């Protein structure tokens, strides 16, 4: 949460708008529950941006990620298990804890690369402005269906199937 709040403060100080910040998650799959990923640590990466774009393909960011991974492998039994980023947009309306279409593509790419090696990949989105206003973390965790996935009719976000289409739509 400290990193997400620092992006708000830094952005407002620099140009009046909070910055989106990112980091990597470390952890492991839960051996007792295949639907659970245990996050043990989070590390910021030197990537910042605004509402529509955060660039992480800069060589210094890539080198930072490689160095961080090597240090963590030497000092911990855990490895990368996901990424986090913030959506510091505003306090109006509803929570900003969602994956944008760009975020979904990023998540799918990571899952395709990591999942086959027994390393399920997780995305966490933090809404730092709401977290600050509420005095408690406002965040959500996500995994993405593959593009070719066809959900069952009337499946809701939590995976349950409801008989009435209207009730299914209400849950979304």
N, CA, C and O of each residue as an XYZ file, in Angstrom:
688
protein
N       0.822     -1.187      0.000
C       0.000      0.000      0.000
C       0.870      1.257      0.000
O       0.483      2.283     -0.560
N       2.033      1.178      0.621
C       2.913      2.337      0.677
C       3.319      2.783     -0.720
O       3.328      3.976     -1.023
N       3.655      1.815     -1.570
C       4.058      2.145     -2.938
C       2.911      2.801     -3.693
O       3.128      3.776     -4.412
N       1.700      2.287     -3.543
C       0.561      2.867     -4.266
C       0.294      4.296     -3.802
O      -0.033      5.162     -4.613
N       0.431      4.540     -2.514
C       0.212      5.888     -1.999
C       1.327      6.840     -2.412
O       1.088      8.032     -2.603
N       2.556      6.313     -2.552
C       3.665      7.178     -2.995
C       3.444      7.637     -4.429
O       3.846      8.743     -4.791
N       2.804      6.798     -5.259
C       2.480      7.204     -6.625
C       1.477      8.344     -6.651
O       1.568      9.239     -7.491
N       0.521      8.313     -5.733
C      -0.457      9.401     -5.620
C       0.273     10.690     -5.243
O       0.103     11.720     -5.895
N       1.078     10.625     -4.197
C       1.764     11.820     -3.693
C       2.745     12.385     -4.724
O       2.771     13.594     -4.954
N       3.540     11.530     -5.336
C       4.536     11.979     -6.312
C       3.869     12.626     -7.518
O       4.294     13.690     -7.969
N       2.831     11.993     -8.039
C       2.137     12.536     -9.202
C       1.491     13.880     -8.926
O       1.593     14.802     -9.735
N       0.827     13.992     -7.784
C       0.176     15.256     -7.433
C       1.226     16.352     -7.272
O       1.016     17.487     -7.700
N       2.337     16.014     -6.663
C       3.409     17.000     -6.463
C       4.000     17.447     -7.800
O       4.301     18.627     -7.977
N       4.171     16.502     -8.756
C       4.808     16.819    -10.033
C       3.886     17.561    -10.990
O       4.285     18.557    -11.594
N       2.644     17.077    -11.134
C       1.777     17.691    -12.145
C       0.295     17.717    -11.776
O      -0.550     17.965    -12.637
N      -0.025     17.467    -10.529
C      -1.414     17.564    -10.106
C      -2.265     16.329    -10.314
O      -3.441     16.331     -9.950
N      -1.701     15.259    -10.895
C      -2.452     14.018    -11.112
C      -1.676     12.847    -10.527
O      -0.462     12.767    -10.711
N      -2.351     11.933     -9.823
C      -1.662     10.763     -9.274
C      -1.026      9.908    -10.373
O      -1.546      9.830    -11.486
N       0.078      9.281    -10.058
C       0.741      8.361    -10.984
C       0.248      6.942    -10.758
O      -0.049      6.543     -9.632
N       0.165      6.194    -11.840
C      -0.043      4.750    -11.748
C       1.323      4.144    -11.486
O       2.300      4.520    -12.135
N       1.408      3.212    -10.544
C       2.668      2.531    -10.255
C       2.458      1.026    -10.352
O       1.331      0.533    -10.309
N       3.573      0.310    -10.485
C       3.506     -1.142    -10.658
C       4.543     -1.825     -9.796
O       5.498     -1.211     -9.321
N       4.324     -3.128     -9.607
C       5.293     -3.943     -8.903
C       5.062     -5.412     -9.195
O       4.110     -5.785     -9.881
N       5.935     -6.225     -8.670
C       5.853     -7.674     -8.855
C       5.506     -8.350     -7.538
O       5.895     -7.894     -6.463
N       4.771     -9.438     -7.645
C       4.353    -10.220     -6.483
C       5.190    -11.482     -6.391
O       5.519    -12.092     -7.408
N       5.529    -11.868     -5.188
C       6.241    -13.112     -4.948
C       5.364    -14.004     -4.082
O       4.627    -13.526     -3.220
N       5.456    -15.306     -4.323
C       4.659    -16.244     -3.544
C       4.671    -17.610     -4.178
O       5.632    -17.992     -4.845
N       3.581    -18.357     -3.964
C       3.511    -19.725     -4.463
C       2.062    -20.205     -4.475
O       1.214    -19.662     -3.768
N       1.786    -21.230     -5.287
C       0.447    -21.821     -5.245
C       0.226    -22.510     -3.899
O       1.157    -23.078     -3.329
N      -0.984    -22.461     -3.403
C      -1.341    -23.139     -2.161
C      -1.427    -24.642     -2.445
O      -2.161    -25.059     -3.342
N      -0.689    -25.450     -1.694
C      -0.691    -26.890     -1.955
C      -2.007    -27.550     -1.540
O      -2.324    -28.648     -1.998
N      -2.771    -26.881     -0.673
C      -4.042    -27.445     -0.213
C      -5.245    -26.994     -1.036
O      -6.305    -27.618     -0.981
N      -5.086    -25.910     -1.799
C      -6.211    -25.367     -2.575
C      -5.683    -24.880     -3.922
O      -5.035    -23.836     -3.997
N      -5.958    -25.630     -4.977
C      -5.415    -25.285     -6.289
C      -5.965    -23.967     -6.827
O      -5.423    -23.424     -7.790
N      -7.018    -23.451     -6.229
C      -7.598    -22.173     -6.659
C      -7.045    -20.984     -5.888
O      -7.572    -19.876     -5.991
N      -5.993    -21.206     -5.123
C      -5.457    -20.165     -4.253
C      -3.968    -19.940     -4.534
O      -3.204    -20.893     -4.693
N      -3.577    -18.685     -4.592
C      -2.172    -18.312     -4.717
C      -1.818    -17.517     -3.468
O      -2.497    -16.546     -3.132
N      -0.769    -17.923     -2.790
C      -0.343    -17.241     -1.573
C       0.726    -16.219     -1.938
O       1.805    -16.581     -2.407
N       0.426    -14.947     -1.722
C       1.374    -13.864     -1.989
C       2.122    -13.583     -0.698
O       1.517    -13.285      0.331
N       3.445    -13.680     -0.763
C       4.265    -13.488      0.433
C       4.985    -12.144      0.456
O       5.406    -11.683      1.517
N       5.130    -11.516     -0.710
C       5.855    -10.251     -0.761
C       5.508     -9.505     -2.039
O       5.025    -10.093     -3.007
N       5.756     -8.226     -2.027
C       5.550     -7.380     -3.208
C       6.723     -6.418     -3.305
O       7.177     -5.868     -2.302
N       7.208     -6.223     -4.531
C       8.340     -5.324     -4.757
C       8.001     -4.332     -5.867
O       7.596     -4.730     -6.959
N       8.169     -3.038     -5.585
C       7.917     -2.050     -6.635
C       8.928     -2.192     -7.766
O      10.062     -2.619     -7.546
N       8.512     -1.834     -8.972
C       9.448     -1.737    -10.090
C       9.449     -0.283    -10.552
O       8.456      0.423    -10.373
N      10.548      0.171    -11.143
C      10.638      1.581    -11.549
C       9.847      1.858    -12.824
O      10.424      2.154    -13.871
N       8.540      1.761    -12.728
C       7.662      2.041    -13.864
C       6.508      2.901    -13.369
O       5.841      2.556    -12.394
N       6.281      4.008    -14.039
C       5.205      4.913    -13.668
C       4.484      5.348    -14.925
O       5.033      5.284    -16.025
N       3.255      5.791    -14.755
C       2.506      6.273    -15.902
C       1.212      6.913    -15.464
O       0.977      7.173    -14.284
N       0.380      7.157    -16.460
C      -0.911      7.771    -16.201
C      -2.015      6.848    -16.656
O      -1.755      5.727    -17.093
N      -3.218      7.302    -16.558
C      -4.433      6.506    -16.730
C      -4.423      5.552    -17.915
O      -4.976      4.458    -17.813
N      -3.825      5.919    -19.014
C      -3.927      5.079    -20.208
C      -2.695      4.250    -20.499
O      -2.766      3.333    -21.317
N      -1.551      4.535    -19.855
C      -0.353      3.802    -20.235
C       0.730      3.853    -19.159
O       1.065      4.914    -18.634
N       1.262      2.676    -18.850
C       2.447      2.551    -18.008
C       3.433      1.717    -18.815
O       3.125      0.596    -19.219
N       4.609      2.264    -19.044
C       5.588      1.578    -19.882
C       6.530      0.761    -19.008
O       7.129      1.280    -18.066
N       6.655     -0.539    -19.336
C       7.594     -1.373    -18.588
C       8.606     -2.047    -19.514
O       9.298     -2.977    -19.100
N       8.696     -1.589    -20.753
C       9.640     -2.240    -21.656
C      10.990     -1.532    -21.722
O      11.842     -1.903    -22.530
N      11.193     -0.525    -20.890
C      12.471      0.151    -20.799
C      13.525     -0.834    -20.277
O      13.239     -1.615    -19.370
N      14.720     -0.805    -20.832
C      15.764     -1.775    -20.463
C      16.113     -1.707    -18.971
O      16.402     -2.734    -18.357
N      16.088     -0.510    -18.389
C      16.412     -0.417    -16.962
C      15.370     -1.140    -16.107
O      15.711     -1.730    -15.083
N      14.106     -1.097    -16.521
C      13.048     -1.807    -15.797
C      13.246     -3.314    -15.940
O      13.127     -4.058    -14.966
N      13.546     -3.753    -17.148
C      13.774     -5.182    -17.386
C      14.965     -5.672    -16.571
O      14.895     -6.737    -15.958
N      16.067     -4.903    -16.554
C      17.239     -5.276    -15.750
C      16.889     -5.320    -14.266
O      17.340     -6.212    -13.547
N      16.086     -4.363    -13.807
C      15.659     -4.341    -12.407
C      14.887     -5.616    -12.073
O      15.102     -6.216    -11.020
N      13.990     -6.028    -12.967
C      13.198     -7.236    -12.743
C      14.081     -8.475    -12.695
O      13.864     -9.357    -11.865
N      15.062     -8.550    -13.568
C      15.981     -9.698    -13.587
C      16.790     -9.734    -12.295
O      16.897    -10.782    -11.659
N      17.367     -8.581    -11.899
C      18.162     -8.519    -10.671
C      17.314     -8.883     -9.448
O      17.756     -9.634     -8.579
N      16.099     -8.344     -9.390
C      15.210     -8.629     -8.265
C      14.888    -10.122     -8.191
O      14.881    -10.709     -7.109
N      14.623    -10.731     -9.346
C      14.327    -12.159     -9.383
C      15.498    -12.999     -8.906
O      15.308    -13.967     -8.170
N      16.713    -12.636     -9.319
C      17.906    -13.390     -8.911
C      18.145    -13.269     -7.413
O      18.431    -14.266     -6.750
N      18.032    -12.058     -6.871
C      18.235    -11.850     -5.435
C      17.191    -12.624     -4.642
O      17.514    -13.265     -3.642
N      15.954    -12.564     -5.084
C      14.870    -13.246     -4.368
C      15.049    -14.754     -4.414
O      14.802    -15.429     -3.415
N      15.478    -15.303     -5.560
C      15.701    -16.746     -5.652
C      16.779    -17.201     -4.678
O      16.700    -18.301     -4.131
N      17.788    -16.355     -4.460
C      18.877    -16.710     -3.549
C      18.460    -16.620     -2.089
O      18.970    -17.371     -1.257
N      17.546    -15.719     -1.765
C      17.201    -15.465     -0.368
C      15.842    -16.011      0.053
O      15.502    -15.971      1.236
N      15.061    -16.518     -0.895
C      13.704    -16.948     -0.585
C      13.360    -18.201     -1.376
O      13.932    -18.454     -2.437
N      12.432    -18.974     -0.859
C      11.989    -20.152     -1.603
C      10.834    -19.807     -2.543
O      10.311    -20.683     -3.231
N      10.439    -18.543     -2.573
C       9.322    -18.124     -3.402
C       9.815    -17.473     -4.686
O      10.949    -16.999     -4.762
N       8.953    -17.456     -5.687
C       9.308    -16.845     -6.967
C       8.198    -15.894     -7.394
O       7.178    -15.762     -6.718
N       8.415    -15.236     -8.526
C       7.375    -14.360     -9.058
C       6.070    -15.136     -9.165
O       6.060    -16.286     -9.605
N       4.986    -14.514     -8.769
C       3.672    -15.152     -8.923
C       2.650    -14.174     -9.480
O       1.474    -14.517     -9.601
N       3.076    -12.960     -9.823
C       2.128    -12.015    -10.374
C       2.642    -10.591    -10.367
O       3.824    -10.329    -10.140
N       1.728     -9.690    -10.621
C       2.048     -8.268    -10.693
C       0.922     -7.471    -10.068
O      -0.204     -7.953     -9.941
N       1.235     -6.255     -9.681
C       0.199     -5.356     -9.181
C       0.386     -4.000     -9.843
O       1.480     -3.645    -10.279
N      -0.680     -3.274     -9.904
C      -0.600     -1.886    -10.344
C      -1.791     -1.119     -9.776
O      -2.747     -1.702     -9.265
N      -1.702      0.193     -9.879
C      -2.738      1.035     -9.293
C      -3.605      1.668    -10.370
O      -3.181      1.862    -11.510
N      -4.820      1.981     -9.975
C      -5.732      2.787    -10.786
C      -6.140      3.986     -9.924
O      -7.197      3.967     -9.294
N      -5.302      5.025     -9.895
C      -5.579      6.184     -9.035
C      -6.375      7.262     -9.768
O      -5.870      8.365     -9.977
N      -7.611      6.955    -10.160
C      -8.326      7.857    -11.060
C      -9.104      8.953    -10.356
O      -8.844     10.131    -10.602
N     -10.035      8.616     -9.504
C     -10.841      9.609     -8.801
C     -11.636      8.909     -7.703
O     -11.560      7.690     -7.547
N     -12.391      9.685     -6.952
C     -13.221      9.119     -5.883
C     -14.692      9.062     -6.275
O     -15.518      8.603     -5.487
N     -15.033      9.517     -7.469
C     -16.425      9.502     -7.922
C     -16.837      8.096     -8.332
O     -15.999      7.285     -8.724
N     -18.119      7.815     -8.239
C     -18.654      6.554     -8.746
C     -18.175      5.349     -7.966
O     -18.147      5.351     -6.735
N     -17.795      4.310     -8.712
C     -17.449      3.032     -8.098
C     -15.944      2.814     -8.053
O     -15.165      3.632     -8.542
N     -15.564      1.726     -7.473
C     -14.157      1.355     -7.346
C     -13.491      1.242     -8.717
O     -14.140      0.919     -9.712
N     -12.212      1.510     -8.748
C     -11.429      1.389     -9.981
C     -10.577      0.120     -9.974
O      -9.573      0.031    -10.681
N     -10.981     -0.843     -9.182
C     -10.274     -2.122     -9.119
C     -10.831     -3.047    -10.193
O     -11.744     -3.831     -9.937
N     -10.286     -2.951    -11.374
C     -10.675     -3.781    -12.507
C      -9.479     -3.881    -13.448
O      -8.538     -3.094    -13.353
N      -9.524     -4.848    -14.350
C      -8.496     -4.955    -15.371
C      -9.020     -4.286    -16.640
O     -10.077     -4.653    -17.153
N      -8.279     -3.312    -17.136
C      -8.626     -2.687    -18.412
C      -8.336     -3.690    -19.526
O      -7.775     -4.755    -19.267
N      -8.707     -3.367    -20.746
C      -8.429     -4.287    -21.853
C      -6.919     -4.465    -22.030
O      -6.465     -5.565    -22.348
N      -6.141     -3.411    -21.830
C      -4.676     -3.530    -21.892
C      -4.176     -4.430    -20.774
O      -3.310     -5.278    -20.989
N      -4.730     -4.242    -19.567
C      -4.356     -5.089    -18.428
C      -4.691     -6.557    -18.707
O      -3.908     -7.450    -18.384
N      -5.858     -6.798    -19.307
C      -6.264     -8.175    -19.626
C      -5.268     -8.822    -20.591
O      -4.884     -9.978    -20.409
N      -4.857     -8.087    -21.600
C      -3.871     -8.631    -22.549
C      -2.557     -8.929    -21.854
O      -1.941     -9.967    -22.097
N      -2.127     -8.022    -20.990
C      -0.884     -8.233    -20.230
C      -1.011     -9.475    -19.358
O      -0.104    -10.307    -19.317
N      -2.137     -9.599    -18.660
C      -2.353    -10.747    -17.777
C      -2.363    -12.046    -18.566
O      -1.744    -13.026    -18.151
N      -3.051    -12.066    -19.688
C      -3.088    -13.282    -20.519
C      -1.695    -13.672    -20.998
O      -1.360    -14.857    -21.010
N      -0.878    -12.698    -21.392
C       0.492    -12.999    -21.845
C       1.305    -13.634    -20.717
O       2.002    -14.626    -20.932
N       1.214    -13.060    -19.517
C       1.948    -13.622    -18.385
C       1.454    -15.028    -18.058
O       2.259    -15.929    -17.821
N       0.132    -15.221    -18.043
C      -0.416    -16.547    -17.740
C       0.045    -17.576    -18.770
O       0.404    -18.697    -18.410
N       0.035    -17.203    -20.034
C       0.493    -18.139    -21.077
C       1.957    -18.504    -20.879
O       2.358    -19.635    -21.156
N       2.757    -17.557    -20.403
C       4.185    -17.813    -20.206
C       4.474    -18.587    -18.925
O       5.359    -19.442    -18.911
N       3.750    -18.306    -17.859
C       4.085    -18.850    -16.538
C       3.264    -20.077    -16.127
O       3.814    -21.011    -15.543
N       1.979    -20.092    -16.416
C       1.108    -21.184    -15.961
C       1.597    -22.577    -16.364
O       1.553    -23.491    -15.540
N       2.067    -22.772    -17.617
C       2.497    -24.121    -18.011
C       3.683    -24.650    -17.197
O       3.947    -25.853    -17.198
N       4.395    -23.762    -16.505
C       5.556    -24.165    -15.709
C       5.211    -24.304    -14.231
O       6.099    -24.299    -13.377
N       3.912    -24.428    -13.929
C       3.487    -24.621    -12.544
C       3.535    -23.356    -11.723
O       3.561    -23.413    -10.493
N       3.548    -22.217    -12.382
C       3.637    -20.937    -11.696
C       2.433    -20.076    -12.075
O       2.566    -19.173    -12.901
N       1.251    -20.337    -11.484
C       0.071    -19.550    -11.843
C       0.305    -18.059    -11.577
O       0.885    -17.683    -10.558
N      -0.147    -17.233    -12.492
C       0.146    -15.797    -12.478
C      -1.087    -15.002    -12.060
O      -2.184    -15.246    -12.561
N      -0.909    -14.056    -11.147
C      -1.980    -13.288    -10.526
C      -1.816    -11.804    -10.846
O      -0.693    -11.310    -10.944
N      -2.920    -11.100    -11.008
C      -2.913     -9.645    -11.138
C      -3.689     -9.053     -9.975
O      -4.765     -9.541     -9.630
N      -3.149     -8.004     -9.371
C      -3.848     -7.279     -8.321
C      -3.932     -5.822     -8.745
O      -2.939     -5.229     -9.165
N      -5.125     -5.251     -8.634
C      -5.320     -3.834     -8.931
C      -5.704     -3.143     -7.627
O      -6.600     -3.585     -6.907
N      -5.008     -2.053     -7.345
C      -5.222     -1.281     -6.115
C      -5.808      0.081     -6.492
O      -5.341      0.724     -7.432
N      -6.817      0.508     -5.767
C      -7.370      1.847     -5.927
C      -6.855      2.670     -4.744
O      -7.476      2.676     -3.681
N      -5.713      3.371     -4.919
C      -5.106      4.049     -3.768
C      -5.919      5.236     -3.242
O      -5.891      5.510     -2.042
N      -6.637      5.940     -4.110
C      -7.424      7.078     -3.625
C      -8.547      6.610     -2.706
O      -8.786      7.217     -1.662
N      -9.235      5.542     -3.083
C     -10.281      4.991     -2.220
C      -9.676      4.395     -0.946
O     -10.251      4.508      0.136
N      -8.507      3.760     -1.089
C      -7.843      3.186      0.087
C      -7.533      4.271      1.107
O      -7.749      4.091      2.306
N      -7.027      5.396      0.623
C      -6.702      6.514      1.517
C      -7.981      7.057      2.145
O      -8.036      7.281      3.354
N      -9.013      7.269      1.322
C     -10.269      7.845      1.813
C     -10.951      6.932      2.834
O     -11.500      7.419      3.823
N     -10.925      5.622      2.608
C     -11.575      4.666      3.507
C     -10.726      4.306      4.719
O     -11.242      3.863      5.745
N      -9.412      4.502      4.587
C      -8.519      4.103      5.661
C      -8.277      2.605      5.698
O      -7.794      2.073      6.697
N      -8.616      1.920      4.600
C      -8.359      0.482      4.494
C      -8.133      0.142      3.021
O      -8.629      0.844      2.141
N      -7.390     -0.927      2.749
C      -7.056     -1.258      1.357
C      -8.274     -1.536      0.480
O      -9.190     -2.256      0.876
N      -8.267     -0.964     -0.694
C      -9.283     -1.234     -1.717
C      -8.526     -1.883     -2.878
O      -7.842     -1.205     -3.646
N      -8.662     -3.208     -2.991
C      -7.946     -3.926     -4.042
C      -8.709     -5.172     -4.438
O      -9.569     -5.658     -3.703
N      -8.375     -5.685     -5.628
C      -8.985     -6.930     -6.099
C      -7.928     -7.739     -6.838
O      -7.022     -7.181     -7.457
N      -8.056     -9.052     -6.765
C      -7.136     -9.971     -7.447
C      -7.846    -10.587     -8.649
O      -9.055    -10.818     -8.621
N      -7.063    -10.852     -9.719
C      -7.646    -11.346    -10.961
C      -6.785    -12.414    -11.616
O      -5.562    -12.441    -11.478
N      -7.474    -13.290    -12.333
C      -6.870    -14.184    -13.325
C      -7.725    -14.006    -14.570
O      -8.898    -13.646    -14.464
N      -7.169    -14.247    -15.729
C      -7.901    -14.025    -16.974
C      -8.183    -15.346    -17.677
O      -7.330    -16.232    -17.733
N      -9.387    -15.459    -18.210
C      -9.698    -16.598    -19.059
C      -8.909    -16.469    -20.353
O      -8.684    -15.355    -20.825
N      -8.481    -17.594    -20.943
C      -7.868    -17.525    -22.272
C      -8.875    -16.968    -23.279
O     -10.084    -17.094    -23.090
N      -8.370    -16.355    -24.342
C      -9.242    -15.751    -25.346
C     -10.238    -16.759    -25.899
O     -11.386    -16.409    -26.172
N      -9.810    -18.005    -26.067
C     -10.674    -19.018    -26.680
C     -11.713    -19.606    -25.716
O     -12.539    -20.416    -26.138
N     -11.694    -19.223    -24.440
C     -12.625    -19.761    -23.454
C     -14.051    -19.313    -23.746
O     -14.299    -18.135    -24.002
N     -14.974    -20.248    -23.707
C     -16.406    -19.971    -23.862
C     -17.089    -20.272    -22.531
O     -17.261    -21.440    -22.184
N     -17.481    -19.240    -21.777
C     -18.117    -19.506    -20.486
C     -19.488    -20.143    -20.657
O     -20.157    -19.921    -21.666
N     -19.904    -20.922    -19.688
C     -21.263    -21.480    -19.725
C     -22.281    -20.341    -19.701
O     -22.002    -19.275    -19.152
N     -23.447    -20.556    -20.285
C     -24.487    -19.523    -20.247
C     -24.816    -19.141    -18.801
O     -24.911    -19.998    -17.923
N     -24.985    -17.851    -18.579
C     -25.394    -17.293    -17.288
C     -24.374    -17.512    -16.169
O     -24.744    -17.557    -14.996
N     -23.104    -17.648    -16.521
C     -22.070    -17.725    -15.487
C     -21.837    -16.328    -14.924
O     -21.787    -15.353    -15.673
N     -21.696    -16.234    -13.608
C     -21.474    -14.946    -12.939
C     -19.982    -14.778    -12.637
O     -19.213    -15.728    -12.791
N     -19.564    -13.583    -12.211
C     -18.137    -13.357    -11.959
C     -17.500    -14.313    -10.947
O     -16.300    -14.577    -11.020
N     -18.287    -14.831    -10.011
C     -17.726    -15.748     -9.022
C     -17.755    -17.202     -9.486
O     -17.403    -18.104     -8.726
N     -18.178    -17.433    -10.745
C     -18.173    -18.777    -11.306
C     -19.459    -19.556    -11.136
O     -19.590    -20.652    -11.681
N     -20.409    -19.017    -10.395
C     -21.674    -19.734    -10.236
C     -22.543    -19.548    -11.483
O     -22.394    -18.577    -12.224
N     -23.430    -20.480    -11.690
C     -24.367    -20.430    -12.806
C     -25.749    -20.142    -12.236
O     -26.198    -20.827    -11.317
N     -26.422    -19.137    -12.774
C     -27.783    -18.836    -12.328
C     -28.748    -19.120    -13.471
O     -28.391    -18.987    -14.642
N     -29.959    -19.508    -13.131
C     -30.933    -19.905    -14.146
C     -31.486    -18.708    -14.915
O     -31.713    -18.788    -16.122
N     -31.701    -17.607    -14.214
C     -32.308    -16.440    -14.848
C     -31.236    -15.508    -15.413
O     -30.339    -15.073    -14.691
N     -31.336    -15.211    -16.694
C     -30.340    -14.365    -17.353
C     -30.257    -12.987    -16.700
O     -29.162    -12.442    -16.563
N     -31.365    -12.426    -16.305
C     -31.376    -11.107    -15.680
C     -30.564    -11.098    -14.386
O     -29.829    -10.148    -14.115
N     -30.699    -12.157    -13.592
C     -29.894    -12.245    -12.346
C     -28.410    -12.346    -12.649
O     -27.587    -11.782    -11.928
N     -28.062    -13.063    -13.714
C     -26.653    -13.180    -14.115
C     -26.110    -11.810    -14.509
O     -25.007    -11.438    -14.111
N     -26.876    -11.073    -15.279
C     -26.452     -9.730    -15.709
C     -26.291     -8.810    -14.508
O     -25.352     -8.015    -14.461
N     -27.194     -8.905    -13.537
C     -27.116     -8.063    -12.327
C     -25.816     -8.304    -11.566
O     -25.240     -7.368    -11.012
N     -25.349     -9.556    -11.534
C     -24.124     -9.885    -10.799
C     -22.873     -9.328    -11.475
O     -21.851     -9.109    -10.824
N     -22.962     -9.100    -12.787
C     -21.805     -8.513    -13.479
C     -21.755     -7.036    -13.208
O     -20.858     -6.348    -13.697
